[in-house]
């Protein structure tokens, strides 16, 4: 018995290490207007299967068909091990990513928040919009909703609400996915119930869930994380009730778009965080003018989001910094069409004092001592007479082995004092490629940019003192 408890506790602690390796607490900056830092009592769920559902006939803490006999010896040790296991379970729950969701009532007010895998429901009423926050981890949650009247909304992320249309437009289907370090260890599954009582199967990582073209709509849904190295044990068929599947399907290895309503489709399609563009259900490749930009699609039909290997990096450039979404896009010129080719994009952190407008860079610095007593690499001044710089994340000394790891892990989340921070790799790219006099536009928009918002490659431990993207770092050899 003792051995069994020890093994169980050890296994749980191992799981904690595996999962919490990509977990850390978010700073509170950046949450939307409905974020509340507390949890409500769980509501009773009508969804009958899925993670957390209890099999019929079992009660918590009981073992069917066994008499509970006191142990003759070792009882204190077993009690201590049970307490240790319970503490480990509580620590594991605390270390996992946390979800907080609100939905917009038909009369225009937002619901109370729902947490983690709670059933998201406002009675028999439908809802017009959703807003989801992902906390206690490093990464993004991205989502959109569907209505017959307006189709799929633009993608929203990290607490933004999906587009709100007229009062009769209700949510019929959703797509929800993760991006960044969190997605390397966890999948996100979600299930819905329609107003006619139909319960769908579970959708996964951006798949469609709900209904299209049936006249029905969603009244409930719930979400659950599941380790992506495990087989999901619940029903995934029938996640979308529609005439045919909706989204990208692969036929003989080639993507085709299947319109849930039937008929031809032209527009963007997604598989996880890969993007395609379709004309009459067929994917495009090569150079394409779409939505005012000039994009390039590879031989595999995927959108290429770093064009430097395709067209080089000769410049000139126009850098556009989306202050609201902490995303920078570097553009190159398409002849007389102007700067409409997005060369690449970078994640960044801006601040409340970061000025809006168009500027020309006047000077650059290899290292720069900052007014808070710390250092940054590869700094480019935003404009003459202004104190704001584009620079690397923060170092304690003029030494690339003194990184403050939190400025790496929370890039794009934590606010700066007004400068624009980048991973060292990206600050160096700007420093090396963009000469003095390069135009920079700082603006606000809920759309991150033509390539969406990038993410950090992976989470690093708090004690790590170097930026893993810094190509100048020389680590000592392990003896």
N, C-alpha and C positions, 0 to 999 in steps of 0.2 A: 504493500500500500504506500509506504513512504517513498519507495523507489519510483512508483507510478506518479506520485505528486511531484517529486523532483524533476522527472522527465517532462511532465506537463509544464511546470514552471520554466524549465530551461528552454523548451520549445517556444513558449510564449515570449520569453525574453529575446530569443533569436529573431522571432517575427518582428518584435519592436525594433531591433537593431536594423533589420532589413528595410523596414518601412520608414522609420524615423531618420534613416540616412538621407532622405530627400525632404525632410520636414523641418520647418522652423517657423517661428511666430512672425506674422506680418506686423509691420508698424501700422498704427491706426489711420495714418493719412491715406487718402485716396478712396475711402469708402463712400458710397453714394448716400442719398438722403434718408434711406430707410434702414441703414445698418444699426442694429442694437447689439451691444456686447453682453447679452445674457441669453439664457435658453428658457423656453416655456415648457410646461408639462406636455408630454406627448399626447396626441389625440388618438382615438381608436381608429384603426385602419380598416378599410373595407377591402383593400387589395389582399388577396388570400395567399399568394405565394411569393417567394422571393427572399433575399437575404434578410435575416432577422425574424422571419415568420416561424412560429413554433408549431411543430408537427402535432396533429390532433392526438389527444390522449396522454400527452406528456405535461407534467407540471414542473416548474423550475425548482431545483434542489431535491427532487425525489428520484429514486431509482425503482422502476417498476419490477415487482416480483422478487424483491430482495428484502430480507429482514435486516434492519440496521442494528448490528450488535456492537457494543462498546469494545474497543481494543483492550487487551489485557496489559499491553505495555506500548510505550511510544506515542501515547495519545497527545501529550503536550507537543511533541515534535511535529506530529501530523497537523495539529491546529496551527502551529507556527508556519508550516509549509503552505497550508490553505490560505492563511493570511497573506503570505508572501505572494501566492498566486493571484489572489484578489487584488493586491496592490499593483502587481504587474499588469493585470487586465485593465485596471483603472488608468495606469500610466500609458498603456497602449492606446486606449480610447482617446486620451488627452493628446497623444502625439499624432493622431491621424488627421488628415485634412478635414476641414469643417465646411459644411454648406449652409447657407442661409438664403431663403427664397421668399419673395413676396409676389403676389399677383394683383392685378388691377381689377377691382369690381366693375360691374357694368355701369354703376352710377358715378364712376370716376375716382373713388378713393381706394387707397392701397390697403391690402390685407395686413394683419399681424404677420410677423415673420414665422416661417416654418424652418426647422433645423434638421440637417442631415437627412436621414431616411424617413422622416415623418411624412405622413400622407398630406399632400398639398391639396386642400379642398376648402371651398367656401359654400358648402351645402350643395344643393342641386344647381346652383348658379354657375354659368361659365365665367370666363375672364377675358380681358381685352389685351393684356400685356403681362410679361413676366420679367423679373429682375433677380439675378442669382449672384451671390457673393461666394467666393472661395477663399478661405482663410486657413491659417495654421499650416501653410505649405508654401512652396515656391513654384509658381506657374499661373496659368490663366484658365478661366472657364469662359467658353465662347458658346453662344446659343442664339437661336432665332425661332420665330413662330410662323405658322401658316394659317391663312384664312382664304376661303373661296373667293371672296371679293377682291383681295389684293395680292394673293400668292404669298411667297416667302418674304418676310421682312428682311432688311439688312441685318447682318450679324451684330449682336451686342456682346459686351464682355464685361466681366468684373464689376457687376452691380449696375451697369447701364440697363435701362428698360428697353424692351423691344418696341418697335414703332407702334404708335397708337393711332388708329384710324377712326372712322365714324362710329357712332354708338352701337350700331348693329353688327359691327365686325368683331367676331369672337375667335378665340384660339381653337383651331381644329387639330393641329399637329405641332410638334416641336422637334428640333434637332439640338443636341447638347454635346459638347466635347471639351476635352482638356488639351492644354498645350504647355510645353515646358517640362522641367524636371519631374513634376508630379505625374505626367503621362508615361514616364519610363517605368514606373512600378505599378500603377493602378489604371484600370479601365473604369469608365463610368457607364453604368446601365440605368435605364429608366423605363417606366411602364405607365400606362394611362388607363382611365376608365371614361367611357363616353356617356352622354346624357341618356342613351337608351339602355344603359347597364352593361354594355359590352366591355369586357376587360381585354386589352391587347396583350401581345407578348412583349418581352423586354427588348428594347433597342439598345444599341451600344455605340459609343464614341462617334456621335454625329449622325447616326442613322435616323430615319424618320419614324416617329412614334405618334399615333393618334389616328386620324382619318382624313381622307381627301375625297371630295366629290360624292359623299353619301348623304349630305344634309345634316349629319350629326356633328357634335362638337365635344371637346374635352371638358369634363367637370372635375377630374382628379388626376394627379400624377404623383409619382415618387421617384427618387433617385437613390442609387446605392453604388459605393465603390466596391471593386473586386480586384484582387491581385491579378495582374495580367499574365502571370506564369501558371495560373490555375484554370481549369475548365469550369466555365460557368454552368451551374447545375439546373438552371431553370429555363422555362420555355422562351425561346427567342423567335420562333415562327409567329407570323401574324402581328408584328409590332405596328404595322400600318394597315388599316382597313381601307382598301382602295381598289380601283379597277385593276391595277397592276402595280408592281413595285415602283417606288419613286426614288430616283437618284442614279448614281453611276453603277452600271453593271459591266462585268467583263465577259466578253464573248470571244472565245479563241484567243484569250490573252490581250484583247484590245478593248479599251473602254468605249461604252455606248451609254447614252442617257435614256433612261426609262422614265417617262412622264406618268406619274400616278393617276392622272386624269385621262391617259390615252392621248394619242396624237403626237405631233412633233414638238420638240423643245429646242430653243436656242438660248444660250446663256451659260452662266458659270455652273460647274458641278464640282463636288468635293468628295474626296475619300480621306477621312481623317483630316489632316491639315495639308494634304496635297490638293492642288487646284487644277482644273481643266476648263476648257471652254468648248462649247458644243454649238454647232449649226445644224439644225434639223436632225438632232440626236447624234451626229457624228463629231468626233473630236477634231480640233484644229492642231496644226503644228507649224513651226517656223514663226516668222514675224507676222503680227496681227495688230491692227489698230482697233482698240476696244475702249469704250468709255473715256475717250480723250487721251489715252496713253498708247504708246507703242510697246507691246509685250513680245516676248519670245517664248515659244513652247518647244520642248525638246522632241527627239524622235520617239520618246515614250509618251508624248502628248502632255506631259506635266508642265505647268508654268515654271520657268527658270527664274529664280528670285535673286540670283547674283550673276550679272551679265559680264563681269570682268573677264572670265575665261572665254567668253564668246566674242566680245568686241574690244577687249583691253581696257585700259584706264588712262586714256590720253587727255581727257578734259576738252574744253573747259567744263566746269560744273556749276550747278545751282543747287545748293543745299536747302532743303525745306525741313524745318523742325516743327512737328505738331506738339505744341506745349501740353494740350489737354490729354493727349494719349501717350506722351513720352516716347515718341517715335520719330526718327530722322530718316529721310529718304534723300539719296544723292541722285540728281538727274543729269543726263547729258543731252546734247542738242540733236534734234532730228532735222537738220537743215533749216529751211524756212519755217518749219512747223514749231520751232522753239524747243524748249527743254521739256520734252514729253516722254523721254526714254528713262524709266526708273532703273538706274544702274544697280543699286543695292540699297538695303535699309539697315539701320542700327537701332537697337534699344538704347534709351537714354533716360536720364532723370533731370527734370527741370525744376524750377521753384516758383513760388508766387511772384517773386520780383523779376523773373525772366521777362525782358521786354518784348512786345510784339512789334512787327514791322520788318522791313527789308534793310539789310546792312551789308557793308563790305569789310572783310577782315583786314586789319592794319598790321598785325605782327604776330609772331609765334615764339614759343619758348620750349626748350627740351624738358626742363623741369621748372616748376613754379612754386614758390612759397606762398601759401594761401593765408588770408587774414585770420583764420581760425587756428593757425599754428601747425598746420599739416602741409603735405606736399602733393602735387599732381604732376603726371607726366604728359608730354605731347600736348601742350596747351596752345590754343589759337584764340586770339582776342576776337570777340564778336564784332565790335565796332570801335572806331576811334573815340576816345573820351569816355568810354564805358568800362566799368570794372568787371564785366561778365566775360567768362572764358568758356570755350569748348575744351574739355580736358578729360583725362583718365579718371577712374575711381581713385580713392584716397589712400595715401601712404603716410605713415608716421614720420618717416625721414626721407631724405633724398637717396633712397635705396629701394630697389624694386623687390626686396625681400622683407618689407615692412608693411605689407598691405593690411588695411582694415577690412576684414572679410565681410562685414555686414554691408559695406558699400558695393561689394560684388553681388552678394545674394539678393539684396533688395533693390538692385538697379531697376528703375521703372516703377518702383513703389514708393520708396522714401523720397521726400522732397529735398532738393538742394537749397542753398541760400540764394540762388538766382543764376549760378553758372549752369552749364549743360554738361553732365557727366556721361562718360561712355566706358565700356570695357576698354582695357589698355590696347588691345588689338585694333579696335575701331577708332579710338583717339589717334593712334599712330597712323592709321590709314588716312585720316583727314590731314594730319600734320605732314605726312609724306607727299600726298597727291594734290592737295588744294593750296595753290600759291596765295600769297598775300594779294588781296583784291577780289577774292572769291565772293560771290553773292550768297547771302544767307537770308532766308525768310523764316520768321517765327510766327506761327499762326495757331489758332484753335479750331479743332473740328472733332466731331465724335467718330469719324472714320479715320483710323490710324494712318492710312496711306494705301497706295496701290498694291503693296505686298503684305498688308496687314502688319501687326506688331510683332517684331522678333522676340525671342526669349533668350535667357542665358543658357549656355550649353548644359550645365548641371550645377547642382548645389555643392558648395564646398564647406568643410568643417570650420567651425568658429576659429580654431587655432591655426588654420592655414594662413601663411603670411605672404603668399605670392598669388598673382593673377594667372590662372591656367591658360589665359589667352595671350599672355605676354611672351612673344618669341625671343625676347632678350634674356629671359630667366635661365640661369644655369644651375640646375639642382645638383647637389653633391651625389656622387656615385654611392650606391649601397654596397657596403663591404660584405 
